Amino acid sequence: MHLEERKVLLNRASIRGICRGWRDKEWWYTGVLDPESQVYVSWYFLRVNVADAFVFSVFDPSRPGPEHLVKQIFYLEKPPESSREGTYLVRDRRGFFVSYTGRGDGPEPGWSFLLKTKSIEAEIRIEPRRPSFTKFDNAVQDNYGLLNFFGASASGKVQAGGHTYELNSAVAYYDHCFGRIPEQTGWHWIAVQGDKFSLDSLINYGAYAQCYTQGWHSIEGVPRPGQWVRLEQAVSFENSVSFDDKDYLSWKKPWRLTSTDLDLNIEILQHKTDLTRVPPILPFLVKLHHTEAFVRVSGKARIDGVWTQTGDMFGVFEQHYGRW
């Protein structure tokens, strides 16, 4: 497992180094749901050829809109040699500090997240509770790898937007993805979990696309409980709004996720959309449209020919497209 957590360091020491790894990309995403308050906290780090980026958000359905609290573009600090087998994401500069360190295995597995800015503070500890799953695609010209943890335990506190959010019995999701990715890209991705069922599904569009769908359940009478099961990877994410409807791009209506093994409804609880442009005026290097939604998902799934109800699952749904 430690091999999948090792950073794939991009070489920015010279123009030659940048060009050599131009399509190498790497990112980490974490989502934490507090079941009592139904607050969802997420953060992700993104490493591309010209810059690193960090985004931190709080989705609170009791408030009118998601708190998109932090978005920073910088270069991450180079990790010390001893941390190369785990997660080490650190930046400290002029009133902004973020640190995300740890690993999913070893004698004391887990990750620690710290964030301090002028307007927000967060301190969260995450401990894995289930085995991870990995997926590696080799499309000859491009390649893609991922390491995912579901069902992790999270605790801590977030102070943001004039509110304090206590995370006592929260459930966390963690992933690390990396590879040689097409410059022009687009995908739909969902990672949700509940009391009985968890699901992770990606459909990437275009040449040399990657895709995966994995399920985990603890339902009596259904085959292969307590382990990750690979489901049909050719899935369809469908917006329930027709093309000529004025709400088509508003994310106000539910979506569906279907395949020969899935029939799920996706309810959008809150969402936010970012546009990243590098350079800002003429974005010929990076121009990305990224929507992150906090969702509730329910329906049915088929494991080894047996259909079962999933129950309610909560987590993240993404739509991502553009050039990077």
Buried (B, 14 or more C-beta within 10 A) or exposed (E): BEEBBBBBBBEBEEEEEBEEBBBBBBBBBBBBBBEEBBBBBBBBBBBBBBBBBBBBBBBBBEEEEBBBBBEBBEEBBEBEEEBEBBBBBBBEEEEBBBBBBBBBBEEEBBBBBBBBBEEBBBBBBBBBEBBBBBBEBEBEEBBBBBBBBBBBBBBBEBBBBEEEBEBEEBBBBBBBBBBBBBBEBBBBBBBBBBEBBBBBBBBBEEEBBBBBBBBBBEBEEBBEBEEBBEBEBEBEBEBEBEEEEEEBEEBEBBBBBBBEBBBBBBBBBBBBEBEBBBEEEEBEBBBBEBBBBBBBBBBEBBBEEEEBEBBEBBBBBBBBBBBB
